[in-house]
């Protein structure tokens, strides 16, 4: 399998090069030149999650990772449960937050870390921008790995207290840079670092953001796993809480690999550039807005370009597979309260946005759908949002409590690339 740049100005590369480069030299994102297609019979086969992941990912990495080694990597990465919870009227929640940092990013971060560890030939520095959960998942996944330093950029005051503790308390080979700006600022600084030839002559850089294709491959698998658990021949509607659109792109990859999906709902918060694009056919990036579903506060989603290329930049083809709505904070709070009071299920703010997408689809498109909302984080990571809405204290899991007891250790820098470059050169 070869990977091309979405800007099509760089030569195609193999999986190892795409993994370690992260961003292509022409500023594009890597995409596989083709998608292996599995028939419905494959998805109906009785398999463990590890076996399913190995089978689906193998065609993308076979040049560098044998099937036996990939099985070992998947076995080491995916060590936690993935419950599919029934809510009401053929509506389900796929809980993706049972990993060590209690967010769906654990799937991608743990897989990617183990691939890099296996294929590493020299010391590297992983650069990652985070709007919340990516940073902690990457910190956990890469912590203590020989030859790999991790530098995490996060927007000061724009992540939850628990998220901040999770990504600033590891120490060792993990460094947290607290940026006086937005997530979009952090993401832009990371991109500038990759494109700085002078810096790259002094430092060997790679990315763990969803600009890295290795983040997306494992995220395609749990869509197929959810479909298998339903045990139905009908297509399913997936509602995906969406910010940087890596999670959604993973689902789109699964569909292009033959998974029967009726529709994807890209459920966003007030950062609504994608719903507006589907409505008008024109994409206009905008400054990110701060919301209670902070991990989705992205005004310029990186993976938008990947989605465009998968659909050959044809918005009508894209509309056949995707719909998108945005939800304001008051709607998110309503969804949290309604789901808790009426369905006895406690959702975090991001999952609540996904559930809002399912409900809107029921009202406006198909009331008889079989729908799955992706639950992307444990509600215990957002007590300051959830507790006032449900008017009760929530039980914070022990692993989150432990992170709150540790000492925060971050380095504050202005939202300007020169400060990041100086740090990378002298540290």
Steps between C-alpha positions, in 0.01 A plus 500: 500500500626843404389831650457820297488858619167680480686789334641258240834684481703235684590147400302211644656320799462175691337461840822546698579830329143625541506399866819686587457799269146574616458795263611468137775736376246691289287570812245239401365211704569140408221277370520141375491475120217246526276341761491122536139385480351229718158351424212473744593138576833617640333741742257227606780256589548411865816682609647657809569872488874428472442272201268749331750783548787293362302395192379853420832676558735242343458611134608852600823397676605170339810654338649565845315287756431128467158359587644329807666817628189705430299256707748554786471879463119488505503264797722742694307812395136397538484365853167650612128440454289664227140470624203569274226633729134487399306816579157493339326425167803354317725778623836395644810661647841356415719568803852574381631634831606191692870538423760634744422872445124443467463648150473350151844636411651204687427274202709705259773611741578154635502345153718773356748489788554129457543533123759772551680305769525200266610696191722759672857519372618824667391741774198717418288775654123463478321834466130506579238773535202418719159649567456265794517123473767444235777631724428272793456196276828567320679565829375171639565303182858624452604540865829330575576386144873506424616739229173697487447845650146642502415873496133585549354842419167588659298825522521659844166514677319310225522141622324352802684483832524121483616506138772747594615287792511193278732657246725706732589249772699225326848651491779281366490505120176705497506884494185718505508846342213721615428734209343841556252457216248262342526143379521630144809697606655184645421302186645769274822514705541124466447517124756781468754289687463214254546733206806677646793343313756665727337354809463157344872490427558534875207294634331185377129581532183297471136566588239319704214727395234372263706651220687167538336222300593246769251672729213432263553134410414356844203737524334328205481170689250583775238600243514145365502361854182693584332379181584141593350540848166620364460172316287647225515501122377856478721802465574713803514874560806610699499833680855620557587792731731692267773760548814427300310227312751219550241275663255560218768435239565163664133414449509615138800274443300207646211574264735505203627162618149359454339556838123552453437851631182686409625841609753681714388795708782746561368651823683821587472764769488873420810453282287435195726532195411150379119528522528827310719333238245225438227761478675743266778302333751762613754448777594799712730442797433722798648566843401229747230576755528386860224258608426247774596219259853636484672216315289594197589870505665501158442769238727352233473118513809334355325191369256697288754478217518122532121471486493718188758284324322174590191639328696652210400847618141428395270648764196317358669160547598607849143600583379150409710351780510786751276752663603750763339720762641730766368529854536786744601455865140528622401213269795295626394557860143402415624175344706419812204560730242326283719193450566475873141563615311303235744230392711464814821551302764758587674655200795735487456825301652357181291184506196720565570681173507161325169402661352832387598408145317166527186669632501762223540225240202320651289812484597620155610198297406154627322431827555123457876512473743271676739758642826490690646806671871482576571566868841659483587575864397407853272762661729499803749705295254791494344534846498880479261473203298190581431539874311834480288360217389184680511668843698224666858394555643241266738226601848572368678176396809414700739546209375857453521569872863392499589751231342781704733420792815549293690826457438691179815574303462713186703764318303809396580644156336765277299387198782564256705241314836658585457403865429139412802488268727644767378243751555208260852611409618552856334208675 
